[in-house]
Amino acid sequence: MSSMDDVAPTPAELEKARGVRRMKAIATGFLLLATAVFAVARWLEARGAGPWSGYVQAAAEAGMVGAMADWFAVTALFRHPLGLRIPHTAIIPNRKDALGDSLGEFVGENFLSAEVVRKRLASLDVARRLGHWLADPRHAERVTEELSALARAALTILRDDDVQSVFGQALTRRMSARQVAQPIGALLGRVVEDGGHHGLIDLVVDKAHDWLVDNREAVLRVVAEESPGWSPRFLDRTVANKVHRELVRFAAAVRDDPDHSARRAVDEFLADTAEDMQHDPAMIAQIEGLRDRTLAHPQIQELIASTWAAARSMLVEATEDPNSELRARATKAVRVFGGRLADDPRLRNKVDRWLADGAAYLVTTYRTEITALITDTVRAWDPAETSRKIELHVGRDLQFIRINGTVVGALVGLVIYTLGRLAG
């Protein structure tokens, strides 16, 4: 039994039911009128009325026949006339499932075909309309608001632990799959070739010189501690002072001479290192191993995992704030896209083609499931309730068949009677 039985009639259905009853009464009135006219004409003929009574009687008699025949035809669609189980009556209740199958097949062949969908979408000019709609600031803000709500819902549903685990594994796996030695070596080689490292060397040498000048006693102490135990203290002090002076002089020389041999040695070292990082298998293996050990370090994994938490918090805050920079940029992007879609024929054609291809794919792939929804729904309906629902929607128009049958039958009867009289 379908759930249709459990639904109370709507006001619209009640109004339609009143209309059907009213038209049934009118159609029945035509039948009764024809019957009354026939009876009166017959009575007048029996009392010697003129030949005109025969014409009236023939028309009324044919009208009754037409009215009854059409009443039978209309009634047979929905129920057995007079409760008699005459073959091929109560067609809708008895053939409900077959009608549902035919309806589903009709919809599938005539509406859910790729050609029909493509032609319909082409006539609608969807891309141009969508472009003008998105270019409107109010609509763009509405789209951004809906997208923000969707993003917040997705971020709320997702479990942080699961996302952090997946995010961390994906990032680690992606970074582990990438070779870092050769790209770093190539980058280092270009930096050395362009002299981009000279500024860093200048900074290091300058800081080293200043430190040596400001920390003379620390240098003297270190040198004295490394002296042999049998060495006299005044000699250690003298040597330490000499070492400190030489270190300061060397640092100043490297700082002040851009072409110092120490600088050239650093350049050569960096160039050789860059070359080894790109071509020496041993060096490449060492750097790749360092990469893997770095990624596997617990603190690095915690840092990767915490990145999602920070990103999630930032996204939620940005989507909740109507005045945030993210939403402002998103709204502007929607408007710009809408403007391009409305004004750029090439982009419009692409979007229209994508929409047509997508719709054609959907109706072609899921046509059976869509038509099955129709047929299965009709099969689930109660036969009597189905008949009542259909009669409710088309019964008023069907009563005109009865009225027309009465009128047309009377006219045909009159013509036949007249031709018979003329032939006689």
ZAVOPA-790447 format. One record per residue: x negated, z, y of N, C-alpha, C, O in turn. Coordinates in steps of 0.1 Angstrom, whole numbers, plus 5000, padded with zeros to 4 digits. Each point is the difference from the previous one (the first is absolute). Layout:
% residues N
XZYXZYXZYXZY...
END
This chain:
% residues 424
499150004988500950005012499150005012499050085001501349845009499249995012500350115009501150065000498049965009500250105011500949955010500450075009500149804990501049955009501350095000500750015010499650044978501250084999499950135008501150065003497749994999499850135007500049995015500050105007500049774998499949995015501449985006500849924996499550165014501350005006500149875009499049965005502249984996500149885008499650025014500450115006499049805000499650015014501249955009500949944995499050105018501149955009500249855000501149955000497849984999500149854999500749964988500849905000498950164988500749964988501550045001500849924995499550195010501450035002500749905008501249974997498249995014500649895009500249874992501049945001498050034991500149874992501150024990500849904997499350214997501150024990501449995006500949944994499250115019501349985007500349855003501149964999497849975004500249865003500449924987500849915001498650134988500349934987501550034997500749914996499750215005501450044997501049925009501149964996498550035017500949935009500149854996501149955001497849994996500149864996500749984987500749904998499150194993500849994987501550015003500849924994499650175015501450015003500549875007501149954997498149995011500449875007500149894989501049935000498050064991500149904990501250024991500749904996499650225000501150034992501349975008501049954994499050075019501249975008500349855000501149964999497849965001500249854999500749974986500949915000498750154989500649984987501550045000500849934996499450195010501450055000500949915009501249974997498249975014500749915009500449884992501149955001497949994992500349884992501150034990500849914997499150204997501050044990501450015006501049954994499150115017501350025007500549865005501249984998497949945007500549865004500549934988501049935001498350084988500549934987501350054996500949924997499350215003501350064996501149955009501149974995498750035018501049975009500449854999501149965000497849954999500349864998500749974987500949915000498850164990500749984987501450045001500949934995499450185012501350055002500949915008501149974998498249975013500749915009500349864992501149945003498050024989500249884993501250014990500749914998499450214996501150034990501349995008501049984993499050055019501350005008500249875008500850005010498549904986500349875005499249965013500549925008498450154994499249975012499549854999500049944989499650005022499549875000498749984993499450094994500149785005498849974993498750085005499150024993501050025020498850075005499750134993498850044999502250024994499750124992499149984989499250084996500849794998499149974989498649995005499150054993500749905019498649995006499550145002498950034996501950065010499650145002499750074987499050074999501849914992499950074987498749954993499350084994500449795006498849954994498750065007499150044993500949965020498950055008499850154997498950044997502250045003499950144997499550034986499250084997501349844993499650024986498549974998499350074993500249825013498649974999499250105007498950034996501650025016499350115007499850124991499050075000502149974993499950114991498949984989499250094997500949794997499049974990498650015005499150064994500649885018498750005006499650155003498850034998502150055007499750135003499650084988499150085000501749904989499750084988498749954993499250084995500649795006498749954994498850065007499150044994501049965019498850055008499950154999498950055000502250024999500050144998499350034986499250094999501149834991499450024987498549985001499250074995500449825012498649965001499250115008498950044995501750015016499350105007499950134993498950074999502249974995500050134992499149994988499350104997500649784997499249994988498550025003499250034991500449965021498650025004499650154998498950034996502050065007499750145000500650084989499550114997501649854997500750084990500949914991500149885003500450184987501049924991501350005007500650115003500049775000501350005007501150074991500249974988500550125019501150074993499550084988500850044991497949995009499450074989499949934987499650054990500749825010500049914988498549954998499549945009500050084979498649964998499949854997499749964988500649975021500049854999498549965000499350045009500349864983498649965000499649945014500849945007498050094996499449955013500650075012500249935010500350194989500450085011499150125002499250034991501050055020499150115003498649954999499150064994500649825013498749944999498950085005498950014994501350055018498950085006499650124992498850024997502250064998499550124992499449954987499150074995501449834998499549964987498749925001499250014991500649925020498849925002499150055010499149935006501050204997499150075010498549984998499349965009500350064978498649994997499549865002498949975005501949934990499649865001500049965015499149925004501950135004500049975014498750065007499449935008500250194988498850065005498849914997499149985008500849984979498949914996500049875008498949965005502249984997500149885007499750025015499349925006501150195000499750035013498550025002499449955010499950134981498650025001499249864998499149985007501449944984499449874998500149915013499149935004502150085002500349925012499150045011499449925007500550214995499150065011498649964997499349965010500250054978498749974997499649865002498949965005502049944991499749865002500249955014499349915004501650155004500449945013499450085012499949955011499750184986499650085011498550054998499250015009500550024978498750054997499049904995499450014990500549885017499149894997499049995011500350025012498549944984498949995010500349905011499750025012501049864984500349905010501050065011499849975012501350104983501050055009499350105009500350005012498950094983499450115008499149945010500050045012499149864984499149945010500849935011499650015012501449924985500849925010500750105009500049985012500550134983500750105009499050075009500350025012498550024983499150065008499449915011499850045011500149834985499549905010501049995012499649985011501750034986501049985010500150135009500549995011499150124984500150125007498950025011500150085009498749854989498950025009499650145001499950065011499850004978499850154999498750045008500150105008498949824991498750045007500250015015499550095006501149815000500250005014500950125005499750075009501449954983500850115004499350144999500150095008499149924981499250124998499050025011499850115005499649784999499050015011500650055013499550095006501649854998500750055012500550144999499950085009500549964979500550144998498850105001500150105007498849864987498850095001499450015013499450105004500749795004499450005013500750095010499450035010501850004987500850105009499350144999499950054989499850015022499350135000500850104992499450084993501949935009500950104993499949984985499950094992500149785003500049984986498650034995499950054989499049915018498750034996499850154998499450054990501150035020499950154998500850054988499650094994501549855004500850044988499349974987500050084991499349805008499349974988498850104999499850044988499549995022498950095000500550144995499450074992501849975013500550134997500450014985499750094993500949805002500349994986498850004991499950074989499149855015498750004992499350145001499450044990500750035021499450135001500750104990499350074993502049925007500850094991499649974986499950094991500049785005499649964987498650054996499850054989499349945021498750054997499950154998499350054991501550025017500050154999500650034986499650104994501549835002500650034987499049984989499950084990499449815011499049974989498950105000499550054989500050005023499050105001500550134995499250084994502049955007500650134996500250004984499750104994500749785001500249994985498650014993500050064989499049885016498750004993499450135000500050085009499549964979499350134998498649985004499349914997500250195012498749995005498950004989499049925001501250164989499050014990499849874992498949954997502349995000499949874993499449895009499249924995501250075018499549905008498550025003499249915000500450225002498650035002499149964988498949945001501750094987499249964988499949854998498949954998502249985004500049854999499149945011499249924998500950135014499249965012498650024997499149915003500550214993498650034997499449924989498949955001501950034988499549924989499849855004499049944997502050015010499949865004498949985010499249904998500650195012498949985009498650024993499149925003500850184988498850014993499749884991498849965000502250004993499849884991499649885008499249924996501550065015499749885009498550015005499349905000500350215005498750025006498949994989499049955002501350104986499150004989499849854995498949974995502149955006499949864996499349915009499549894997500350165016499349925010498450034999499650124999499749785003498550025001499750035014500449935010498850184992499750055013498649975004499649995012499550004978498549995003499749875007499450005010501149894985499749875006500649995014499349955009502050084993500549995013499350095010499749965012499950164984499350095009498649955003499550005011499949944978498749945002500049885010499149995008501949934990500249895009500250045015499449955009501450164992500350055014498750065006499749985011499650104981498750055004499049905004499350015010500749884982499149895003500349935014499149975008502250014994500449945013499650105012499649955010500750184988499750105010498550005004499650005011499549994978498650005002499649875007499150015009501449884987499749875005500350005015499349945008501950114996500450005014499450115008500250015012499150094982499450115007501050105004499850085009501349934984501150095004499650144997500650105005498449934986499650134997499050065010499750124999499849805010499050055009500550125009499350095003502049905000500550115008500050134993499850115006500549894981500050124992498650054999499850125000499249794998498650054999499650065013499350105000501149845011499650065013500650145001499350095005502049934991500650135001499350104991499750115004499949854984499450094991498650045005499650125000499649785004498750035005500050095013499250095001501749885007500150085013500450144997499450095005501549934985500450144996498950074994499750125002499549804989498950064993498950055010499450114999500349805011499050045010500450135008499250095002502149915002500550125008499950124991499750115005500749884982499950114991498650064999499850125000499349784998498650054998499550075013499250104999501249855013499550065012500750145002499350095004501949924992500850135002499750104989500350125002499249844987499850094988498550004996499749994988499450035021498650004998499650124990499249984991501450135012499650124991500549984986499350044991501849895007500549984986499049914993499850024988499749885019499149904993498750084997499449984989500150105021498750074998500250094988499150014992502050065006500350094989500049934987499450054990501249845009500149924988498649964996499650014988499649935021498749964997499150114996499249994990500950135016499250124997500350054986499150044992502249955004500450054987499549914989499850054989499949825014499649914990498450004999499549934991499950155018498550004999499550084989500750094995498149885000499450084988499850155005499950035011500250064979499950145003498650045005499950105007499149834989498650045004499749955014498950035006502049885000499749945013500250115011500950075000498149945010500150105011501349975008500449885002500150225004501349995007499849925013500949915003497950105004499949935012499949854997500449925008499050054980499949864996501449944997500349895004500550194989501349964997500849975013500849905001499050195009500749985013499649875006500849925006497950064994499449885006500549874994500549905006499550104980500549884993501549985002500549895002500350224999501449995002500349945014500949925001498350125009500249955013499749855001500649925006498350044986499649864999501149924994500449895004500250164985501049934993501249995009500749895000499750215007501249995009499849895011500949935003497850075003499849915010500049854995500649915006498950074982500049874994501549964997500349885001500550214994501449974997500749965013500849905000499050185010500749975013499549865005500849925005497950064995499449875004500649884992500349905006499850124981500549904991501449975003500549885001500350225001501449985003500249945013500949915002498350125008500149945013499649855000500649925006498350054986499649874998501149914994500249895004500450164985501049934994501249985009500749895000499650215008501249995009499749905011500949935004497950065001499749925012499649864996500049915009499650064979499549874996501049934991500150044988500649875017501049934991499449924989500749974990498050005011499349924989499150094993499049954994501250185005499250094993500049974985501049954994497850085000499949974985501050084992500549954990499850175014501050084993501449945000500750004991499649945021501349935001500049884991501049974994497949955006499949894991500150044985500649934992498950185005500050054986501550034997500449984989500350095020501450034998500849874998500949994991498849915017500749874999499849944986500949954994497850055002499749944987500750084989500549944990499550195011500650084990501549974999500549984989500250025022501449975000500349864995500949984993498249925011500249864995499849994985500849944993498250135002499850004985501150074993500549964989500050155017501150074994501349924999500749994990499549935021501249915001499949904989501049964994497849985005499749904989500250054986500749944992498850185006500250064986501450044997500549984989500350065021501450034998500849884996501150014994498449875010500749884997499549934987500849934994498050105002499549924989499350084989499849954989499850185014499450084990501050074991500750085005499449884982501050064991499950165000501050074999497849985001499850144999500650075012500750104999498949855013500650055012501549995001500750105004499849794992501549985000500650104991501150065003498449964985500550104990500050145006501050074998497949965009499950145006501150025010500750105001499549805008501050015011501450004994500950085004499449844986501350004994500350134993501150065000497950004993500150134994500350115010500850094998498549905014500250105011501549995005500650105003499849774998501449985004501050074990500950075005498949914982500950064990500050155001501050074999497749995002499950145001500750065012500650115000499349815011500650055013501550004999500750095004499849804990501549994998500550114991501250055002498149984988500450104990499950155005500450094993498949935018499850135005501450075003500849935007499550194989501350065003500450005015501249985003497850055005500450005015500449865005500949995008498549914986500449865004501449974995500849945007499550104981501349984994501150085009501149955002498550175002500950085008500349935013501150005006497849945000500149935013500949884998500849975009499049964980500949884998501550044999500949945005499350174987501450054998500650055013501249975002498050095006500550065012500449895010500850025009498649864989500349895009501549965000500649975010500050044977501449964999500850115007501049965007498750164992500850115007500049985015501050015007497849964998499949975015500849885004500750005010499249894982500749885003501550024999500749955009499750124981501550034998500550085012501149965006498250144998500450085011500149925013500950015008498149914994500049915012501149905000500749985011499649964978501149904999501450075002500849955007499450164987501250075001500350045015501149985005497850075001500250045014500249885009500850015010498549884987500249885008501449944999500549945009500050064978501349944998501250085005501049955003498750184998501150095006500150005015501150025005497849955002500049995014500449875005499349904998501950095009500449875005499049945010500049875002499250215005499149955010498649994995499149985008500750034979498649994995499549865002500749905001497950094999499449875001500349914989500149885001500050184987500249924988501449935001500149884997500950205006501349945001500149905012500749904999498650135012500049905011499449874996500549895003498450124990499349884995500949924990500049885000500650204991500949944990501149925006500449894997500350185013501149935007499549875008500749904999498150115007499549885007499749894990500349895002499250154986499749904990501249934995500049884997501150205001501349954996500549905010500549894997499450145016500549925010499249875001500549895002498250124997499149885001500349914988500149885001500150184987500349924988501349935002500249884997500850195009501349945002499949895010500649894998498650125012499949895010499349884994500449895002498650134990499349894993501049934991500049884999500750204994501049954990501149915007500449904994500050145018501049935007499449875006500849905002497950105002499549895008499149914992499749895004499750154985499149934992500649924989500450074990499849805011500749934989499350014986500650014990498149995011499250004987500250144993500350004988499750105020500250144994501450014995500350054989500749895019501450014995500249924987500750054991498749845008500149924988499450074988500650004989498350075013499450084989501050114996500250024988500350055022500950124996501249944993500550064990500149835016501249954993499749954986500850024991498049935007499749954986499850124991500450004989498950115016499950124992501350064996500250044989500749975021501350054997500849924990500650054991499349825011500749914991499450014986500750004990498050005009499350014987500450144993500350004988499750115020500350134995501450004995500350054989500749905019501450014996500249914988500850044991498649845009500249914988499450074987500649994990498350075012499450074988501050114995500250024988500350065022500950114996501349954992500350054990500349845016501349964994499749924987500850014991498049935008499649934988499750104989500349994988498950115015499550104990501150104996500150034988500750015022501050114997501449955000501050085001499249794998501449945000500850064988501250045002498249974987500750054988500450155002501250044997497950045009500450145003501150015010500950094999499149825011501050015011501349964995501050075002499149824990501349964994500450104990501350014998497850054995500450104990500750125007500950064994498749975018500750105008501449975002500950094999499449785004501449965002500850014987501050064999498449884990500850004987500150144995501150034994497950055006500150144995501050085008500750084994499349905019501050075008501449974997500950084999499349784999501449964997500450054986501150044998497949964993500350054986500450155000500850044992498650035017500350155001501350035006500550114999500249795008501250035006501250014990499949944989501050155014501250014992500949875001500249965012500349984978500749875001501250015009500249925009500650194989501250015009499750025014500649955009498450144993499550025014499449885007500249975011499149954981499449885005501149905004500049945011501050054980501249915004500750055012500349915009499850224993500750055012499149975012500649975011498150054988499249985012500049855004500149975012499849944978500049865004501449965006500149925010501050134984501349975005500250055014500749945008498650174995500150065013499449915010500550005012498549934985499349925009500549865002500049945010500650004979500549875000501549984998500549905001500150224995501549994997500849955011501049934997498750115015500949965012500049855001501049935002497850004996499949865001500749934988500649905001499350174987500649944988501650005002500649914993500050185014501450005002500549875007501149964998498049985010500449885007500249894989500749905003498650114986500249904989501450014995500749904998499850225001501450014996501049955010500949934997498850105016500949945011499949855000501149945001497750014998499949855000500649944988500649895001499350184988500649954987501649995002500649904995499950205011501549995003500449895009500949924996498450065015500349905009499749864995500949915000497950074994499749874994500949974989500449884998499950224993500949974989501349955005500649914994500050165016501349965005499949865006500949924997498150045010499849865005499949904989500649895001498650144989499849914989501349984992500449894996500350235002501349994993501049915008500849924994499250105019500949925009499749854999500949924999497850055001499649864999500449944987500549894999499250184990500449954987501549984998500449904995500450205010501449994999500549885008500949924996498550065016500449895009499749864993500849915000498050084995499649884993500949974988500349894997500150224996500949984989501349955004500649914994500050145017501349965005499949855005500949924997498050055009499849865005499949904988500649895001498750154989499949924988501349994993500349894994500550215006501350004993501049925008501249984996
END
